Amino acid sequence: MGGALFVVVAGGVGATAVVVDRADRAPGAPDWAFPATDRETADKKDAGAQAGKSASELGRMLVPYGTDGYSRGPDIDGFGADADLTGDQVAALRKESLRGLPGDQRQKLERRVEKERVKGMAMRSYSSTDDAPVSNVAAASAFTVRIALARMENARTVRQIAEFRTALFDSVGIMRKGPEVKGHKDARCFLGPDEKDEKLDMMVCSAYRGEVLVDVVAESPKPMNAKGVALLLSEQMDRIGASGESV
């Protein structure tokens, strides 16, 4: 899932429906590749990224690189592996994703985008192991994860979006039930369709705390380490207080 689409999915209700509607019609399969970066260079980038987050409350909530062996993941297209977006930027990207829809549908969803009022978003991409780019054995069991935290105008909107997504993924019939996220009943995960000819696996999760909506997209060669992704999400949720503030 490209960076722009990831922002769309993380942004709210309307565009999520568009992405799901198109999911089984997207041509081609994604490539599985880790960034071939020198480890020392990557470490310096990680340190710089962390320092750059000091002014962002949402950024400070994200699980830091180095936690449980997680390192910098592939870039989220156009944004790097670690980024902050303003509410206006998120809204613009979501509206851009609707351009191919018929006029009446597009206008309806654009109004929904404006109504949901995303105040800001922080995103970070992770690799489950920094040995994956140089080891076939490590790459075979590794996965990448993208986490986005979006602050909405109020907690009710956040809850409605999360509940809508759960109902949507339950209803489309192509997603498989994912693992539970220990200690966080408001988090739900779904695995992608189980297609025999597909070599890659995907898992998406949606959760919320207070005014913060949490979205996760993980990808890997089959089989997905679903429990590992759920543990990372649990750790992410523990970093967000009940009111949506960092802890």
N, C-alpha and C positions, 0 to 999 in steps of 0.2 A: 504494500500500500504506500503510495508516494506521499511526500511531505504535505503537499496541499490537501490531499484527500484525508490524511491523518488529522489535520487541523479541522477540516470539515466535520469529520466524525466526532472529534472532541468538542465541537462548538455548540451543538444543540440538537433539537428534535427534528426539524424539517429536513435538513441536509442528511441526517442519518438515514431517514427513510429513502432518500434518493440513492445513497450509496448501496443500501441493502437491495433496492429494486434492481440496480445494475449489476450486482455482484455475480450472478450466474450468467451474465451476458458479456463480461469483460473478456476480450480476446487475449490469448496467450497466457503463459504462466510466468510468475515472477522469478527472477534469478536469485539464487542464494549465494551471496558473496560477502565476506568481511572486508573492511578497509585494510589495505596492505600498508599500514603505517609503521614506521620505526617506533619501537616501544618507548624509547626515551623521549622522542618528539611528542608522542601521544600523551605521555605523562605530563610534559610541560603544558600542553594544550589543556589537559584536564585541570591542572592547578590554576591556570589562567581563567578557565571557565568558572571554576568555583569562586575565585576572587571577584569575578565580574557579577556574581549573583548577590553580592552583599546588599545591594540597594533594592532587591526584589523580595518581597515577603513570600510570594508564591515559589520563587526559585529556592529560597531557603528551606522550604518544606520538602523539596524533592530529595529522594534518597541520594546521598553523595556517592560519587565514584569511589571505588575501593571497598565499599561495604560488601561483605561476604564474597569478595573476589570479583564483583562486577566492575567492568572497565568501560571506557568510552565506546559507544556503538557507532553504526553507520550514520552518516548525515541524514537528517530529515530534510528531504529535497528543498533546497533554497533557504534553509534556516540554520544549517549546521547541526551538530549533535546536541546542542544545549542553547536554548533560546527563550527569550521573553517576547510576547506580542501584546500590544495594546488591544483594548476592546474594539476599537475602530478597525484595526488590522484584521482581527478575527472575523468581524462582521463582513468586511469587504471580500475576504476569501470565500466565505460561505455563500455570499450572493453571486460571486463569480462562478461557483460550482453549479448554480441553477440556470445558467444561461441557455443550455440546450433544451430546456423544458418548454412546453407550450405556454403562451403568455399568461393564461388564467392561473395555471398551476404555479408558475414562477412568482407571480405577484402575491399569491396566497402565502407561499413559503417565505418570500422576502419580508412580508409583514410579520411572520412568525419570528424571523431572525431579529427584527427590530424590537419585537416585544420581549424576547428572552434576555436581551441586554447583558452580554458578556462584558465584564469590567476589565478582564485581562487574562492572560494565559502564560504558563511556563511549561516548557517541554524539555525532555531529556531522553537521549537514546543510549541504551546499554548493550554490552555484550556480556554473556554469562561467563566467559573466560577470555583473557587476553592472549591465550595460547592458540586460539582458533585460527588466526591467519597463517600460522607457521606449522600447524600440526593437523594432519588429516584425521587422526584419532580424536583429537579435541574438538575439531569442527563437526564431526559426526554426531556428537551429543550436545553441541552448544546451541544456544538460541539467542536471538536479539529481542529486545523489548523497548518499546517506546511508551513513555508515560507523559500524559498531559494533565495539568491541573488548571481548571478554568474557574475563575471566581465570577459568580452570577450576582444579579441584583438582590436576590433574597433566597432564603433556604427553601421556600415552597417551590420556586421555579426549579431549583436543583433537584428536589425530590421528584417532581413531575417528569423531568427529562429522564432521570434514571429509571423510573417506573415505566415510562413509555418505551425505552430501549429494551428493557427486560421483556415486556409484552411483545414487542416487535420481533425480537430474536426467537422468542418462543413460538410465534405464530407463522414465521416464514417456512418452517419445516425442514430447512436444509442445515441448520446449525445443531451441533451436539452439545449436550449438557456438560459444562466444565466442572472442575473441582470447587469445593467450598473454600471460602477464604476465612481461615480460623479467626474467630473473635470479631468478625465484621459481617453481621447479617445483612447489611445494606449493600454488600458487594456481590456481584453476580458475574460469572465467567461462562463463555461459550467457545467451543472448539469449532473449527471450520468443517465443511462437508467432508465425509469420509469417502473420497474418491480413489479407487484402486490404482488408477493410472497416474495420480498426482504424487509427486515425490516430496512436496513440501507440506507443512502443516501450519495452521494459524490458530491463534486464540485471542479473543477479545474479551475485555472485562470492563464493567462500568460500576462505579461506586460513588458515594458522596458522604461528606461530613459538613454540616452547617451550610455555608454558602459556596463550598468548593465541590465541583464536579471532578471526578477522577476517571480518566480513561486510559486503558492499557491495550496495546496491540503487540502481540508476540509472534515471531515467525521462526521456523527451524526446519531442518530435514525431519521426516517422519522417523519415529514418533515424537511428538511434542512432549517436553518435560513439563507437563501441565502443573504438577504439584510445585515445581520450582518457581514457576511464574506466579502461582497463587501465594507462595511464601513471600515473594518480592512485593506483591500488592499488599499483603498483610503488614509488612514492614513500612510500606509507604503510608498506609492508613494510620499506623501508630504515630507517625510524625505529624499528623493533622489533628488538632484538638477537636472536641465536640462542637465548638462554635466555628470551626473552619480556620482557626489560627494555628501557627506553628507551635510545636511543643518540643 
